[in-house]
Amino acid sequence: MNIKAIARIDKRTKDLAKRINANEIAVICHYELDKVAADSLLAAKVKAVINAVPSMSEDYPNQGPITLLEAGIPILDNVGKEIMEKIHEGEELEIRGNLVLRQGEVVAAGTRLTLQQVKEHMEQSRSRMDRVLSRFIHNTLDYARNEVDFVCGGLQIPEITTSFKGRHTLIVVRGHNYKQDLNAIKSYIDEVRPVLIGVDGGADALLEFGYTPDLIIGDMDSTTDKALCSGAELVVHAYPDGRAPGMERIKALGLQAKVFPAPGTSEDIAMMLAYEKGTELIVAVGTHSNMLDFLEKGRKGMASTFLVRLKVGDILVDAKGVSQLYRSRMKLKYVGQLLLAGLVPLAVVMAMAPPTRELLRLLVLNVRLIFGI
């Protein structure tokens, strides 16, 4: 099947997903396409995906390609990085088999992925997981030795105005199923009113659900201007040596922010900040907590996350996947039985009322006249 549409191009898939229109072709350069990126392209309703580099991992069964293919979105894979320079934003491209054409001229060639091919590749990757896990654990332990000060008093936690003492804290990361999980705990948010922390794009996730974050923490590369200007207190995650590239964007917007130099991930320092400031409970949504999560982020270990969860674990509730508990919906026959059970007493009450009895008699007489009985 040939596909022809306007193309949008970006080396950062998450940036492309924000501006691509429905039924356009996404041209990306994304090694080992992860599920979060695939979900963002799905939400944008792209027509097809052209990836300049391999979408499938040799080390682990990454979920991105199968997520797109199962949703019916074709992937032309590994067409070469040159395509990022050969084509321009807004040009019309055609995918014809394994070829990419512009005005009838071939500009790139790759591999048209099939669902069966991706499933087989994922099975092969699973067979190598023991070796990958061993390497991952060794990397985690090696880095943990260097980052132990991260949880043992070696951090310079910035002074902030948001009050945590005696309150719950909700930390939102734009990870797997974050929308479903946020929806599942919405009543908790409305009733308890915890401190709301958006980690980078997690701030926009909160805005999507009608909440304004109290605090935004991260390197600020995937947070929208709208979120940054929402009035939330801003904390820029800096390198351990103090370098904070995210501050350039904050200053460009005319905003102010505190700097938090630390190793590890932004969600790690969000947990540490809430813990050290005296929160009673930390509820985490969409956070990264296992090997596959970290491999999808391009990390070879999870030292800081391992250490942080050891420290804050007694007050940490990970809401990731909570939406899975609600997937089994009530069967239709049960709904029907409940409705019937509710209608029976209503029918009895109506039948006992004099006006209703007269109305029923008239209906019975009309039926007899019509059918001659």
KEKE-3310 file (N, C-alpha, C; in steps of 0.2 Angstrom, whole numbers, plus 5000, padded with zeros to 4 digits):
npx = (5004:5003:5008:5004:5008:5009:5025:5033:5047:5059:5072:5070:5058:5048:5046:5042:5030:5022:5019:5015:5002:4987:4986:4998:5015:5027:5044:5057:5072:5076:5083:5079:5065:5054:5040:5033:5036:5031:5017:5015:5015:5005:4994:4995:4990:4996:5000:5009:5026:5043:5058:5074:5084:5087:5073:5070:5077:5092:5095:5084:5066:5059:5045:5040:5039:5030:5018:5014:5012:5002:4992:4990:4998:5010:5027:5042:5058:5075:5081:5092:5102:5104:5092:5087:5092:5090:5077:5063:5054:5036:5036:5029:5028:5030:5028:5032:5032:5047:5053:5056:5049:5050:5041:5041:5054:5066:5072:5076:5078:5072:5067:5052:5043:5035:5021:5023:5037:5042:5037:5044:5057:5057:5055:5067:5075:5071:5076:5089:5089:5094:5107:5108:5102:5111:5122:5116:5113:5126:5131:5122:5126:5139:5138:5131:5140:5147:5137:5132:5132:5122:5110:5113:5115:5123:5118:5114:5100:5089:5081:5064:5048:5036:5026:5028:5026:5017:5008:5002:5011:5010:5019:5021:5026:5028:5026:5024:5007:5002:4991:4980:4982:4982:4969:4963:4966:4960:4950:4956:4966:4957:4951:4961:4970:4984:5002:5007:5018:5026:5036:5046:5039:5028:5022:5014:5005:4998:4991:4983:4974:4967:4973:4984:5001:5010:5024:5037:5049:5064:5075:5069:5067:5057:5045:5031:5029:5018:5015:5027:5024:5014:5013:5018:5031:5048:5061:5076:5084:5101:5118:5129:5141:5136:5132:5118:5109:5096:5092:5094:5083:5073:5077:5075:5062:5059:5057:5060:5070:5075:5090:5095:5108:5112:5115:5108:5090:5077:5065:5070:5076:5065:5058:5067:5067:5054:5053:5064:5058:5048:5036:5021:5017:5022:5015:5018:5017:5018:5032:5049:5054:5060:5070:5067:5061:5072:5081:5074:5075:5088:5097:5110:5110:5102:5106:5104:5090:5087:5094:5087:5074:5076:5078:5066:5056:5047:5037:5032:5021:5018:5010:5010:5003:4991:4979:4977:4970:4957:4952:4944:4929:4912:4901:4889:4877:4876:4874:4862:4854:4855:4848:4836:4832:4831:4820:4809:4804:4800:4790:4781:4776:4771:4761:4752:4747:4732:4730:4739:4735:4723:4728:4735:4724:4717:4727:4728:4715:4716:4725:4718:4708:4715:4721:4710:4706)
npy = (4994:5011:5026:5043:5059:5075:5079:5079:5084:5079:5078:5075:5066:5068:5082:5083:5077:5086:5095:5090:5087:5078:5063:5066:5062:5056:5060:5054:5052:5040:5030:5013:5014:5019:5016:5027:5037:5032:5031:5045:5048:5041:5047:5059:5055:5051:5047:5039:5032:5037:5031:5036:5028:5012:5005:4995:4987:4978:4973:4972:4969:4982:4992:5001:5000:4989:4994:5005:4998:4988:4997:5000:5009:5012:5008:5013:5008:5012:5021:5028:5041:5052:5056:5066:5078:5078:5080:5092:5102:5100:5096:5085:5068:5052:5035:5021:5005:4999:5011:5029:5043:5059:5070:5060:5056:5045:5046:5040:5024:5009:4998:4990:4988:4973:4967:4953:4952:4961:4955:4943:4947:4953:4942:4936:4946:4945:4932:4936:4943:4939:4941:4954:4959:4956:4964:4976:4976:4976:4988:4997:4995:4999:5013:5016:5016:5027:5037:5037:5047:5055:5051:5052:5064:5072:5081:5097:5104:5115:5130:5132:5139:5132:5123:5107:5101:5089:5086:5077:5072:5072:5066:5068:5060:5059:5045:5028:5024:5035:5044:5036:5032:5043:5047:5037:5040:5051:5055:5054:5064:5076:5075:5074:5084:5085:5091:5096:5090:5092:5083:5089:5085:5080:5091:5097:5086:5087:5099:5095:5088:5097:5103:5114:5113:5114:5114:5113:5102:5099:5097:5105:5103:5097:5103:5113:5131:5136:5128:5131:5145:5144:5148:5140:5135:5134:5123:5119:5105:5102:5098:5088:5096:5109:5115:5121:5119:5121:5133:5143:5143:5147:5160:5166:5166:5175:5171:5165:5153:5140:5131:5114:5105:5089:5071:5057:5055:5067:5064:5057:5067:5075:5066:5066:5079:5081:5072:5076:5088:5085:5079:5069:5058:5050:5050:5042:5044:5037:5036:5030:5014:5001:4989:4989:5001:5010:5006:5010:5024:5025:5023:5014:5009:5011:5018:5030:5030:5018:5020:5031:5026:5016:5024:5033:5024:5020:5029:5029:5027:5019:5023:5018:5010:5008:5009:4998:4990:4993:4989:4978:4978:4979:4966:4967:4959:4959:4973:4974:4966:4973:4985:4980:4975:4987:4993:4985:4988:5001:4999:4992:5002:5011:5004:5003:5016:5025:5033:5028:5015:5016:5021:5010:5001:5007:5005:4991:4989:4995:4987:4975:4978:4981:4969:4961:4953)
npz = (5000:4995:5002:5004:5009:5018:5026:5042:5051:5063:5075:5088:5094:5104:5103:5090:5090:5096:5087:5075:5063:5061:5051:5044:5039:5050:5052:5059:5070:5079:5089:5094:5097:5109:5120:5126:5117:5105:5109:5110:5096:5092:5098:5091:5079:5068:5050:5045:5049:5047:5050:5053:5058:5066:5073:5082:5096:5099:5111:5121:5122:5116:5116:5107:5092:5090:5096:5088:5075:5079:5080:5067:5061:5049:5048:5041:5041:5047:5037:5035:5041:5032:5027:5035:5032:5018:5015:5018:5030:5028:5015:5003:5004:4998:5002:4995:4995:5000:4998:4999:4992:4983:4974:4964:4964:4971:4987:4998:5006:5015:5027:5027:5041:5048:5057:5061:5059:5069:5081:5081:5082:5094:5102:5101:5107:5120:5123:5126:5137:5150:5150:5147:5159:5169:5165:5167:5181:5186:5181:5188:5202:5202:5199:5210:5220:5218:5219:5232:5241:5237:5243:5256:5264:5256:5247:5241:5244:5237:5244:5245:5242:5242:5253:5261:5273:5283:5273:5258:5244:5226:5213:5196:5181:5164:5159:5155:5153:5160:5159:5160:5173:5181:5179:5186:5199:5201:5210:5222:5221:5221:5233:5243:5240:5237:5237:5221:5210:5195:5184:5172:5157:5164:5171:5161:5159:5171:5169:5158:5164:5171:5182:5191:5193:5208:5209:5197:5192:5184:5169:5160:5146:5140:5144:5141:5136:5142:5153:5161:5163:5171:5184:5193:5205:5201:5198:5193:5187:5188:5183:5193:5194:5194:5182:5173:5160:5157:5163:5154:5146:5155:5159:5147:5146:5155:5168:5185:5194:5205:5207:5207:5209:5205:5204:5194:5190:5186:5192:5203:5211:5213:5222:5233:5237:5241:5251:5260:5264:5272:5268:5271:5263:5248:5232:5217:5199:5183:5184:5182:5185:5183:5174:5160:5159:5161:5151:5140:5141:5138:5147:5156:5169:5185:5197:5205:5207:5212:5225:5230:5231:5241:5252:5253:5253:5263:5263:5251:5238:5223:5210:5197:5184:5191:5184:5178:5186:5185:5172:5170:5166:5171:5166:5153:5154:5168:5171:5165:5173:5185:5182:5179:5191:5198:5191:5194:5208:5205:5195:5202:5211:5203:5197:5208:5210:5208:5196:5187:5186:5179:5167:5163:5161:5150:5140:5139:5134:5122:5115:5115:5106:5095:5091:5091:5102)
capx = (5000:5007:5006:5007:5006:5014:5030:5035:5053:5062:5076:5067:5051:5043:5045:5038:5023:5018:5017:5013:4995:4984:4987:5004:5020:5032:5051:5061:5078:5075:5085:5076:5059:5051:5033:5031:5037:5026:5011:5014:5014:4998:4990:4995:4986:5001:4998:5015:5032:5049:5063:5081:5089:5084:5067:5070:5083:5095:5096:5078:5060:5056:5038:5037:5037:5024:5013:5012:5010:4996:4987:4989:5002:5016:5034:5048:5063:5082:5082:5098:5102:5104:5085:5085:5095:5088:5070:5062:5047:5030:5036:5024:5032:5027:5031:5030:5035:5052:5056:5053:5049:5048:5040:5043:5061:5068:5076:5079:5076:5073:5064:5045:5042:5028:5020:5026:5044:5043:5036:5050:5063:5056:5056:5074:5078:5069:5081:5095:5088:5098:5114:5107:5100:5117:5126:5112:5114:5133:5132:5119:5130:5145:5136:5128:5145:5149:5132:5129:5131:5115:5105:5116:5116:5128:5114:5112:5093:5087:5076:5058:5042:5030:5026:5026:5025:5011:5004:5004:5014:5009:5024:5019:5031:5025:5028:5019:5000:5001:4985:4975:4983:4980:4962:4961:4967:4957:4946:4961:4968:4952:4949:4966:4973:4992:5006:5007:5024:5026:5043:5047:5032:5023:5018:5009:5000:4993:4987:4978:4968:4964:4977:4990:5007:5013:5031:5040:5056:5067:5080:5065:5068:5051:5040:5029:5030:5012:5016:5032:5021:5007:5013:5022:5038:5052:5067:5080:5089:5108:5123:5133:5146:5132:5130:5111:5107:5089:5091:5094:5076:5069:5078:5072:5054:5058:5055:5065:5070:5080:5094:5096:5113:5112:5116:5102:5085:5073:5060:5073:5077:5058:5056:5071:5065:5048:5055:5068:5054:5043:5030:5019:5016:5023:5012:5021:5013:5022:5039:5053:5056:5062:5076:5065:5060:5078:5084:5070:5077:5095:5102:5113:5109:5097:5109:5101:5083:5088:5096:5081:5068:5078:5077:5060:5052:5042:5031:5031:5016:5019:5003:5011:4999:4985:4973:4975:4965:4950:4951:4939:4923:4906:4898:4883:4871:4875:4871:4855:4851:4854:4843:4829:4831:4829:4814:4804:4800:4797:4784:4776:4774:4767:4755:4748:4744:4726:4730:4743:4730:4718:4731:4736:4718:4716:4732:4725:4709:4718:4729:4713:4704:4719:4722:4704:4706)
capy = (5000:5017:5031:5050:5064:5080:5076:5084:5081:5082:5072:5074:5063:5072:5089:5082:5075:5092:5100:5087:5086:5071:5061:5068:5057:5058:5058:5054:5049:5038:5023:5009:5018:5017:5016:5033:5041:5029:5033:5052:5048:5038:5053:5064:5052:5052:5043:5034:5034:5035:5032:5036:5023:5006:5006:4989:4986:4971:4971:4971:4970:4989:4992:5007:4998:4985:4999:5008:4993:4986:5002:5001:5014:5009:5010:5012:5008:5013:5023:5032:5048:5057:5059:5072:5083:5078:5083:5098:5102:5102:5093:5079:5062:5045:5029:5016:4999:5001:5017:5036:5047:5066:5071:5054:5054:5041:5050:5035:5017:5006:4991:4991:4983:4970:4965:4947:4953:4964:4950:4938:4951:4954:4936:4935:4950:4942:4927:4939:4947:4937:4944:4962:4961:4955:4970:4982:4976:4978:4996:5000:4994:5003:5020:5017:5017:5034:5041:5036:5054:5057:5050:5052:5070:5076:5085:5104:5105:5122:5133:5133:5142:5127:5119:5100:5098:5087:5085:5072:5074:5068:5067:5065:5059:5057:5039:5023:5024:5041:5047:5031:5031:5050:5047:5032:5042:5058:5057:5055:5071:5081:5075:5075:5090:5085:5095:5093:5091:5090:5082:5090:5085:5079:5097:5097:5081:5089:5104:5092:5085:5103:5104:5118:5111:5118:5114:5110:5100:5095:5101:5110:5102:5094:5106:5119:5137:5137:5125:5135:5151:5143:5151:5135:5136:5131:5120:5117:5100:5104:5093:5089:5102:5115:5117:5120:5122:5123:5140:5148:5144:5150:5167:5168:5167:5181:5168:5164:5146:5138:5126:5109:5101:5082:5065:5054:5058:5073:5061:5055:5073:5077:5062:5068:5086:5080:5068:5081:5094:5083:5076:5063:5052:5052:5046:5043:5042:5037:5036:5024:5010:4995:4989:4991:5009:5014:5005:5014:5030:5025:5023:5008:5008:5015:5019:5035:5028:5012:5022:5035:5022:5013:5029:5035:5018:5019:5033:5030:5023:5020:5022:5016:5004:5007:5009:4991:4987:4995:4987:4973:4982:4975:4963:4970:4956:4961:4979:4973:4963:4978:4989:4977:4975:4994:4995:4981:4991:5007:4997:4990:5008:5015:5000:5004:5022:5025:5036:5023:5009:5018:5021:5003:4998:5009:5002:4984:4989:4997:4981:4970:4981:4981:4962:4957:4948)
capz = (5000:4995:5007:5002:5014:5021:5031:5047:5053:5069:5078:5094:5093:5108:5100:5084:5092:5099:5082:5069:5062:5060:5044:5041:5040:5055:5050:5065:5071:5086:5090:5099:5098:5116:5120:5127:5110:5101:5111:5108:5089:5091:5100:5086:5074:5062:5045:5045:5053:5044:5055:5050:5062:5068:5078:5086:5100:5099:5118:5125:5118:5116:5114:5102:5085:5090:5098:5082:5070:5081:5079:5060:5058:5045:5049:5036:5046:5045:5030:5034:5044:5027:5025:5039:5028:5011:5015:5022:5033:5024:5009:5002:5003:4996:5004:4990:4997:5005:4996:5000:4986:4983:4967:4960:4964:4977:4991:5003:5006:5021:5028:5029:5046:5048:5064:5062:5060:5075:5086:5081:5084:5102:5106:5101:5112:5126:5125:5128:5143:5156:5149:5148:5166:5172:5164:5170:5188:5187:5180:5194:5208:5201:5199:5216:5225:5217:5220:5238:5244:5234:5248:5263:5266:5252:5242:5243:5242:5237:5248:5241:5246:5243:5259:5261:5280:5285:5267:5253:5237:5220:5208:5190:5176:5158:5158:5153:5155:5165:5158:5163:5180:5183:5179:5191:5206:5201:5216:5228:5220:5222:5240:5248:5238:5238:5233:5214:5207:5188:5182:5165:5154:5169:5172:5156:5161:5176:5166:5154:5169:5175:5189:5191:5197:5213:5208:5191:5192:5178:5165:5156:5139:5137:5147:5137:5139:5145:5160:5164:5165:5175:5191:5198:5207:5196:5201:5187:5188:5186:5183:5199:5194:5194:5176:5172:5153:5157:5166:5148:5144:5160:5159:5140:5147:5160:5174:5190:5196:5209:5204:5211:5207:5208:5199:5193:5186:5189:5196:5209:5215:5216:5228:5238:5239:5245:5257:5265:5266:5277:5266:5274:5258:5241:5227:5210:5193:5177:5186:5179:5191:5182:5169:5154:5159:5160:5144:5135:5142:5136:5153:5157:5176:5189:5203:5210:5208:5217:5231:5232:5233:5247:5257:5254:5252:5268:5262:5244:5234:5216:5207:5190:5183:5195:5180:5176:5191:5183:5165:5169:5167:5173:5160:5151:5157:5175:5171:5164:5179:5190:5179:5180:5199:5200:5188:5197:5213:5202:5192:5207:5214:5198:5196:5213:5210:5204:5189:5183:5185:5174:5161:5161:5158:5143:5136:5138:5130:5115:5113:5113:5100:5089:5089:5091:5107)
cpx = (5004:5004:5009:5004:5011:5019:5032:5042:5056:5066:5074:5060:5046:5041:5041:5031:5019:5015:5014:5005:4993:4985:4993:5010:5026:5039:5055:5068:5079:5077:5081:5069:5055:5043:5030:5031:5031:5019:5009:5012:5007:4993:4989:4991:4990:4998:5003:5021:5038:5054:5070:5086:5084:5079:5068:5077:5086:5096:5090:5072:5057:5049:5035:5035:5030:5017:5010:5009:5003:4990:4986:4993:5009:5022:5039:5054:5070:5083:5088:5097:5102:5097:5084:5088:5092:5081:5069:5055:5042:5030:5031:5029:5028:5031:5028:5035:5041:5056:5052:5054:5047:5047:5042:5050:5063:5073:5079:5075:5077:5070:5057:5043:5035:5027:5023:5034:5046:5042:5042:5056:5063:5057:5064:5078:5077:5074:5088:5095:5092:5105:5113:5106:5107:5121:5123:5114:5121:5134:5128:5123:5136:5144:5134:5134:5147:5143:5129:5128:5124:5110:5107:5119:5121:5125:5113:5105:5091:5081:5070:5053:5036:5031:5023:5024:5018:5006:5007:5007:5013:5015:5022:5024:5027:5027:5023:5012:4999:4994:4979:4976:4981:4972:4959:4961:4964:4954:4950:4964:4963:4950:4955:4970:4981:4996:5007:5014:5024:5034:5043:5040:5026:5019:5012:5003:4995:4989:4982:4972:4965:4967:4983:4995:5009:5021:5033:5047:5059:5072:5076:5065:5061:5044:5038:5029:5023:5012:5021:5029:5015:5007:5016:5029:5042:5059:5071:5085:5096:5112:5126:5138:5142:5130:5122:5109:5100:5087:5091:5087:5072:5070:5075:5065:5053:5056:5061:5064:5076:5084:5096:5101:5113:5113:5109:5097:5081:5068:5063:5074:5070:5056:5060:5069:5059:5049:5059:5064:5048:5037:5028:5019:5018:5019:5015:5017:5018:5030:5042:5056:5059:5067:5073:5064:5066:5082:5081:5073:5085:5100:5104:5112:5104:5099:5105:5094:5083:5089:5090:5076:5070:5077:5070:5054:5046:5036:5030:5026:5017:5013:5004:5007:4992:4978:4971:4970:4958:4948:4945:4932:4917:4903:4891:4877:4870:4872:4864:4851:4850:4849:4836:4827:4828:4822:4808:4800:4797:4790:4779:4772:4769:4761:4750:4744:4738:4726:4734:4739:4726:4721:4733:4730:4716:4721:4730:4719:4711:4721:4723:4709:4709:4720:4716:4703:4701)
cpy = (5006:5022:5038:5055:5069:5077:5082:5080:5084:5076:5071:5072:5067:5079:5088:5081:5080:5096:5097:5086:5079:5070:5064:5062:5060:5056:5059:5051:5046:5031:5020:5013:5015:5018:5023:5038:5038:5031:5041:5053:5046:5044:5058:5062:5053:5046:5037:5037:5032:5036:5031:5031:5017:5007:5001:4988:4979:4969:4969:4972:4977:4989:4997:5004:4994:4989:5002:5003:4990:4991:5004:5007:5011:5012:5008:5013:5009:5015:5027:5039:5054:5060:5065:5078:5084:5081:5089:5098:5104:5100:5087:5074:5056:5039:5023:5009:5001:5007:5024:5040:5054:5068:5066:5052:5051:5045:5046:5029:5014:5000:4993:4986:4980:4968:4958:4948:4956:4959:4945:4941:4952:4948:4934:4939:4947:4936:4929:4943:4945:4941:4952:4964:4960:4961:4976:4982:4978:4986:4999:5000:4999:5010:5021:5019:5025:5039:5041:5042:5057:5057:5050:5059:5074:5081:5092:5106:5112:5124:5135:5136:5137:5123:5112:5097:5096:5086:5079:5075:5070:5070:5064:5066:5057:5051:5034:5024:5030:5044:5042:5031:5038:5050:5042:5035:5049:5060:5058:5062:5076:5081:5077:5082:5090:5090:5092:5095:5088:5089:5083:5090:5083:5085:5098:5092:5083:5095:5101:5089:5091:5105:5109:5115:5116:5119:5110:5108:5097:5099:5105:5109:5100:5097:5112:5125:5138:5134:5129:5142:5150:5146:5146:5137:5132:5129:5117:5111:5101:5098:5094:5094:5109:5118:5116:5123:5124:5130:5145:5149:5148:5158:5170:5170:5173:5178:5167:5156:5145:5132:5121:5104:5094:5077:5062:5057:5064:5070:5059:5061:5076:5073:5064:5074:5085:5077:5073:5086:5092:5081:5070:5057:5055:5047:5047:5040:5043:5037:5029:5020:5003:4995:4992:4998:5012:5012:5009:5021:5031:5025:5015:5005:5012:5016:5024:5033:5022:5015:5027:5031:5018:5018:5031:5030:5018:5023:5034:5025:5024:5018:5020:5010:5003:5006:5002:4987:4988:4993:4982:4976:4977:4973:4966:4966:4958:4968:4979:4971:4969:4983:4986:4976:4982:4996:4991:4985:4998:5005:4995:4997:5011:5011:5001:5011:5022:5028:5031:5017:5010:5018:5014:4999:5000:5006:4995:4984:4990:4991:4976:4972:4980:4973:4958:4952:4950)
cpz = (5000:4999:5005:5007:5015:5026:5036:5050:5059:5072:5085:5093:5097:5106:5094:5085:5094:5093:5075:5069:5060:5052:5040:5043:5045:5053:5056:5065:5078:5086:5095:5102:5104:5115:5121:5121:5106:5103:5109:5100:5088:5093:5095:5080:5067:5057:5044:5048:5048:5049:5052:5052:5064:5074:5083:5090:5099:5106:5122:5120:5119:5113:5109:5096:5085:5092:5092:5077:5072:5080:5072:5057:5055:5048:5044:5040:5043:5038:5029:5037:5038:5026:5029:5036:5021:5010:5019:5025:5028:5017:5009:5000:5001:4999:4999:4992:5002:5003:4998:4994:4987:4976:4962:4960:4971:4981:4997:5003:5012:5021:5031:5035:5046:5055:5066:5063:5067:5081:5087:5084:5092:5105:5106:5106:5119:5128:5127:5134:5149:5156:5150:5155:5170:5171:5167:5178:5190:5187:5186:5200:5207:5202:5206:5221:5224:5219:5227:5242:5242:5239:5255:5265:5262:5247:5245:5240:5243:5242:5244:5245:5247:5249:5259:5268:5281:5279:5263:5247:5232:5215:5201:5184:5170:5156:5155:5156:5160:5165:5162:5171:5184:5184:5184:5198:5206:5208:5222:5227:5223:5230:5245:5246:5239:5235:5226:5211:5200:5186:5174:5162:5158:5171:5167:5157:5166:5173:5161:5158:5173:5181:5187:5195:5202:5212:5201:5192:5186:5174:5160:5149:5136:5141:5142:5141:5144:5152:5164:5167:5169:5182:5196:5200:5203:5199:5195:5189:5185:5186:5190:5200:5194:5188:5175:5165:5153:5160:5160:5146:5149:5160:5152:5141:5152:5167:5179:5192:5201:5206:5209:5208:5210:5202:5198:5189:5190:5194:5203:5214:5217:5222:5234:5241:5243:5252:5263:5267:5270:5275:5270:5270:5251:5236:5220:5205:5187:5178:5183:5185:5190:5176:5163:5153:5157:5154:5139:5135:5140:5141:5154:5164:5179:5196:5208:5211:5213:5224:5234:5235:5240:5253:5258:5254:5257:5267:5255:5241:5227:5213:5199:5189:5186:5190:5178:5180:5189:5176:5165:5171:5168:5166:5159:5154:5165:5176:5170:5169:5184:5188:5180:5187:5201:5197:5191:5202:5210:5198:5196:5210:5209:5197:5202:5213:5205:5197:5184:5181:5179:5167:5158:5158:5151:5138:5134:5133:5123:5112:5111:5107:5094:5086:5089:5096:5113)
residu = (MET:ASN:ILE:LYS:ALA:ILE:ALA:ARG:ILE:ASP:LYS:ARG:THR:LYS:ASP:LEU:ALA:LYS:ARG:ILE:ASN:ALA:ASN:GLU:ILE:ALA:VAL:ILE:CYS:HIS:TYR:GLU:LEU:ASP:LYS:VAL:ALA:ALA:ASP:SER:LEU:LEU:ALA:ALA:LYS:VAL:LYS:ALA:VAL:ILE:ASN:ALA:VAL:PRO:SER:MET:SER:GLU:ASP:TYR:PRO:ASN:GLN:GLY:PRO:ILE:THR:LEU:LEU:GLU:ALA:GLY:ILE:PRO:ILE:LEU:ASP:ASN:VAL:GLY:LYS:GLU:ILE:MET:GLU:LYS:ILE:HIS:GLU:GLY:GLU:GLU:LEU:GLU:ILE:ARG:GLY:ASN:LEU:VAL:LEU:ARG:GLN:GLY:GLU:VAL:VAL:ALA:ALA:GLY:THR:ARG:LEU:THR:LEU:GLN:GLN:VAL:LYS:GLU:HIS:MET:GLU:GLN:SER:ARG:SER:ARG:MET:ASP:ARG:VAL:LEU:SER:ARG:PHE:ILE:HIS:ASN:THR:LEU:ASP:TYR:ALA:ARG:ASN:GLU:VAL:ASP:PHE:VAL:CYS:GLY:GLY:LEU:GLN:ILE:PRO:GLU:ILE:THR:THR:SER:PHE:LYS:GLY:ARG:HIS:THR:LEU:ILE:VAL:VAL:ARG:GLY:HIS:ASN:TYR:LYS:GLN:ASP:LEU:ASN:ALA:ILE:LYS:SER:TYR:ILE:ASP:GLU:VAL:ARG:PRO:VAL:LEU:ILE:GLY:VAL:ASP:GLY:GLY:ALA:ASP:ALA:LEU:LEU:GLU:PHE:GLY:TYR:THR:PRO:ASP:LEU:ILE:ILE:GLY:ASP:MET:ASP:SER:THR:THR:ASP:LYS:ALA:LEU:CYS:SER:GLY:ALA:GLU:LEU:VAL:VAL:HIS:ALA:TYR:PRO:ASP:GLY:ARG:ALA:PRO:GLY:MET:GLU:ARG:ILE:LYS:ALA:LEU:GLY:LEU:GLN:ALA:LYS:VAL:PHE:PRO:ALA:PRO:GLY:THR:SER:GLU:ASP:ILE:ALA:MET:MET:LEU:ALA:TYR:GLU:LYS:GLY:THR:GLU:LEU:ILE:VAL:ALA:VAL:GLY:THR:HIS:SER:ASN:MET:LEU:ASP:PHE:LEU:GLU:LYS:GLY:ARG:LYS:GLY:MET:ALA:SER:THR:PHE:LEU:VAL:ARG:LEU:LYS:VAL:GLY:ASP:ILE:LEU:VAL:ASP:ALA:LYS:GLY:VAL:SER:GLN:LEU:TYR:ARG:SER:ARG:MET:LYS:LEU:LYS:TYR:VAL:GLY:GLN:LEU:LEU:LEU:ALA:GLY:LEU:VAL:PRO:LEU:ALA:VAL:VAL:MET:ALA:MET:ALA:PRO:PRO:THR:ARG:GLU:LEU:LEU:ARG:LEU:LEU:VAL:LEU:ASN:VAL:ARG:LEU:ILE:PHE:GLY:ILE)
# end
